[in-house]
Amino acid sequence: MKAENNSSSLYVPEPRTFKGWIPNSIRQTENELNGTQVPSLTHSNAALQLLNGSAIGYLTGPLSTKIIPIFYVIVVTVGIPANIVILRLLVTKVRKVYSAILYSSLAVSDLLLLLSLSFKAHYHFSGNRWVLGEAACRIITACFYGNLYCSALTLACITVKRYLAVVHPFMYKSFPKMTCTAWIIVAVWGVFGVAIIPHLLVQQSFWVSDLKRTTCHDVLPLDFNSHNFLLYYNLVLTVLCLLVPLVITVVCFIQIITELSRSHFDWAMYIKASSLIFGIFVVCFLPAGVLHFLHYMLLSVRGTEHLYVHFNLAVCLCCLHACLDPFLFFIMSRSTSPKLYFISFKGKSLSISV
């Protein structure tokens, strides 16, 4: 699919969205602004036109207007109370402050994601019609995707923490756990801040003439310089914040299971806890990460956007982790109490708390 302003234009693939076409008169405005902003592209004086019939079918069909929002409502209904309970327990019951900080960060990230899902469910139930204004669209979009990355990184950090406790217990025992945890939290939320900046800076809601409604993030004018950089920015985030944590989790999980299988002690609960983290990544984050990456690659090479529908389904599945994370805390609490004892190759025992 080529941009239709002239025959020599290069196709600019769009990030996570369907292609929106801008009339030539509006393109001239963008050229005069040197592509630095899009102040004139609001639903009151400019309209985007969809070039793909499948995009119209998705945005008006039951998949996006019924099935996806129903799934979001179920996730929100289960996830918000569960994460609130976890936060309350972390504040009042957990004695190890560094563990409480790490799990509290995960619960807060999940709650922010779930709150954004509430608004997205309303948007989809309304027929993909956004009525809350541009500012709200930017905030909800940024919060939604930013917290997906934040949760994936936090779960990977928890896996690494448990890997060190099992495979390298003496090293783990000597770590300044409070300091390390503080730096981890700062780094994770720093990534969150970097991830949401583009969504907050560029316009996300547009009036689509084919649909006669304003969409939020689903259709963007990627011929504009203010938007086309999102492709490369989000591709980097996908690799660093979804695929890399997935690889780390898989490697650590294999090492943990291998190490525990050599022991004569009963590590059933500990293995269950580690398996749950691994399962969350495989079931929730793997499809979204892979489809996200393939979507960008196909856009760049072939100019096709058909994977966007599949990516949205994968994102639905990814949001399920916000319901599973609270159960992760309960299983981990049982697997780490009382202290774990490891016997080194020299016959010395070492107790650790994780």
N, C-alpha and C positions, 0 to 999 in steps of 0.2 A: 504494500500500500504506500503510495507516494504522496508527499505533500503537494497540493494542487495549486500552488501559487504560480509556478512556472515549471517548464519541463526540465530545467537544470537543477531543481531543488533536490537536496539530499533527504532521504528518509531519516527522520529522527524518532527512534523508538521511545515508547512511553513507559513509565514505571508503574506497574501494578494496575494500570488503568486502560480504558478504551480510548481510542483515538478520537479527539475532537477537532473538527476543521473550523478555521476562522475565515470569515469573508475577507476579500482583498482590502476593503476599506479599513478594516480593523488592523490588518497586517501593516498598512502604511503608518498607522498610529504607533505600532510597536517599533517600526524602523526609526521613527522620529525620536523615540525614547531610548534608542540604542539597546533595547532589550533588557533594561535594568529593572523595570517594574511593569505591572499590568493594571494601572489604576482605572482604565476605561472598560475593562472586561467584567462588568457586572451584569446580572440578569436584567437590569433595567434598560440597558442600551446596547447590548451585544449578545449574540446567540451562537452557541457552538452547534455544529451539525455532525452527527455520527456518520461515518463512512462504512460501517460494518453492520450488516443486518443481524448477525448473531449478538452484537452488543445490545441492540434494541430488544431482541428476544429475551436476553438474560435480565435486563433492567426492568422489563414489564412482566416477566413470567413468574410462575409460582415458586421457583427455586429461590430467587432473591427476595420475593415479597412475602413468602410464607414459611418455607422450610428453614432457611437460614435464620430468620428472626426468632422462630420458635425454639431452635437450638440455643440461640443466645439467651433467651428468657430462662430456659432450664438451667444453663450454666450460671447465670446471675443469681437465680433463686437458691441454688445449692451453694455456690461459691462465696457469696458475701457473708451469710451467717457463719459459715465454717471458718473463714479467715478472721472474722471478728473474734470468734471464740479462741482461735489460736493466738491472736495478739493479746487477748486478756490473760491467757495461761502463761504466755511468755513474760508478761510484765509481773505477774504475781507468783508464779510457781518455779520458774527455771532459775537455778542457782548460778550456773556458769554464764556470766555476763556476755562473754564473746559469742557463745552459741545463741543466746537470746537475740543479740544484735543481728546475727546472720539470718536467722529464721524470721525475725521481725521485718528485715528488709525485704525478704521474699514475700511475706504476707502483705506488706504495704504495696509492693509492686503488683501483686495479684488483685488487690482491692481497686487500685487505679485502673487496671485493665478491665475489671468487671464493671466499674462505673461507666467507662467509655462504651462498653458493650450495651449498657442500658440505652444510651442515646442512639447507638447504631441500630438496635432492635426497633426503636421508634421510627427511625429513618426508613428501614426496610418495610416495616408494616404499613407505612404511609405510601407505599409504592415507589420507594427510592426518591422521595420528594423531601428535600431539606428545607425546613422552615425556621431554623434557629439562627440564621445569619452566618456571615462569613467567619467572624471571630470564633464562634463556637465550633464551626466545621474544622478550622485549623487546630484548635485545642484538642478536640476529640480524636482527630486523625493522628496527631502527634502523640497523644497519650496512648492510643491503641497500639501503634507499632513500636513506640519507644519501650513500652513495658513488656512486649514480647521479647525484645532483645535483652532487657534487664533481667527478666525471669530466667531466660536460658543461661545467661552468664552466671547468675547466682547459683543455679542448680549445678553448673559445672564446677564452681568453686567449692560447693559442699562435697561433690564427688572427689575432688582433689584432696580436700581435707581428710576425708575418710581413707583415701588411698595412702596418704602419708602415715595415718595412724596405724594402718594394718601392715603395710609393706615396709615402712621405715619408721618404726615406733620410737627408736632412740632419737632420731632427728626431730620427730614430731614433739617428743617430750621436751626438747630443749628450745623449741620455738617460743618467742614472745607472742602468745596467742592473741592477747588483746590488741597489741599494736598491729599485728598482721591482719586481724579481722577489720580493724578500723580502716586500714589502707585498702583492703579489698572492697569495702562498702563505698569508700570515696571513689575508687576506680570504676565500679559498676555504675554508680549514679552519675559519674562523669560521662561515661559512654551514653547513658540515657539522655543527658543534656545535649551531647553532640548529635545524637540520632534525631532528636525532635526539632532541632533548629531549622532545617530546610522546610519542614511542613508548616512551621510557624511563620516563615518569611514569604512564602508564595501563596497566591490565591488558590483555594481548593474547591470552592463552590461556584458552579456555572449554570446558567440557564441553557438547557438543551432543547432546541426548537423541535427536533423529531419527537421528543417525549412530552413537550410542553410542561416541563417542570425543572426545578433546580436540583442538580445532583451534588453530592459531596464526595469529592475525591475519585469518583468512579470515571469521570470524563474530564480530561485535562487538555489544554491546547499546547501540545509538546513541540510545536514549531517555534514557540516563543523561547528565547534564550533564558528567560526567568524560570522555565520549567524543565527544559530538556536535560539540565545537569543532574536532575534527580535520578535518572537512570543509573549513572555511574556511581553516584553517591550511595544509593541504596543497594547496588550490587556489592560494593565493598562491605557495607554493613551486614548483608546476608552472609557473606563468607566469614567475616570476623566474629559475628555475634550469633550465628546459628550453626553454620557448618563446622567451624573450628571447635566450639564447645561440644558439638556432637562427637567429633573425633576424640577429643580429650576424655569425654565420658565413657566412650566405648573402650579405649585403651586402659583407663583406670579400673573400669569394671572387670575386665579380663584379668588384670593383675591382682585385684582384690580376691576374686573367686579362686584364682590359682593359689594364692598365698594361704587362704583359709582352708582350702582342701587338703593342705599338707598337715594341718593341725589335728590333734586328737580330741580337741574340745568341741562342744556343740555350738556352732555359729549360725544356727538356723535363722534367728531373728535378725542378726546382722546381715546375713545374705539376703533376706527378704527386703531389708531397708535399701541395700545397694541395688537390688534388682528393681525396686520400684522407681528409683531415679533413672536407671537405664531404660525401664519400660516407658516412663514419661517422655524421654527424649525420642525413643524409637516411634512411639505411637503419635505423639503430639508434634514434636519439633522436626522430625526427619522429613515427613511429607511436605510441610510448609517450606523448609529450607531448600529441599531439592527442587520443588516446583517453582519456587521463587527464582532460583538460580537459572533453571531451564527457561523460564518465561523471559528473563532478560536476554539470555543467549539467543533464543529464537527471534526475539524482536530485533536484535542487532544484526543477525545473519540473514534471516528470511523476511523480516518485517511482518510476522504474524503475531496476532494477539489472542489467539484462541485459548491459550493456556490460562488466561486470566480467570475464566470461570472455574477451572480446576483448582487454581491457586486459592480462590475464595473459599472453596470447600475445604481445602487443606488448612486454611487459617481458622475455620470453624473448629476443626479437630484440634488445632493447636491451642485454642482457648480453653479446651477441656482441662489443661494442666492446672488452671486456677482452682478447679474443684479437687484435683488429686493432691496438690501440694499440702493441704492441711493433714491428710492421712499420712503423708510422708513424715510429718513431724511426730505424729503419734507412734508410728512404727519405729522411728529412730530413737524416740524416748525409751521405748521398751528394749531396744537393741543395745543401748549404751548404759543400762543400769542393771546391776552394779558395774563397777569399773571392769574394763577388759584387761585380761592378763595374757601377755605374750612371753614365750620362752625363746630366748636367743640361741644361736648356734653354740654359745659357750655354756649354756645351761642356766643362765641367769634369767630371772623373771622380771618383767616390767609391767606395771599397771598404768593404764592411761584412761582418760575420760575424753570422749569426743562429742 
